[in-house]
Amino acid sequence: PSFRNLWVRFKLTRTKGSKFRILIYARYSTDEQNPRSIEDQVLYCKQFLESLGLKTGDYELTVLSDEGISGEKLHRDGIDEVWAGIKTRRWDAMVGEEAGRFYRDA
């Protein structure tokens, strides 16, 4: 895919010898959707990170997901773990295919 990164406001830099800690969150809402959707979303996010100049070895990756659960639900196993990670500053950045993967109309 082609990415337009004009909205990225800050250059991504890291301390020498350290790696970025990045979370990719993926979700699909119903059993009617293809479970491969999670893998496709993760691949899309990795390609986006690469477009920003980050190579796979430049970061530690955590992938969390919720499968077959509506984004309108406020509590889901994956998103609850995202919130726990935010509170403990577990990641330097979070990436999702689109904002609606985190929450829909919440």
Secondary structure, DSSP 8 states (H G I E B T S, - for coil): -----TT--S-----TT--EEEEEEEEE--TTS-THHHHHHHHHHHHHHHHTT--GGGEEEEEEEEES--TT-S--HHHHHHHHHHHTT--SEEEESSGGGT-S--
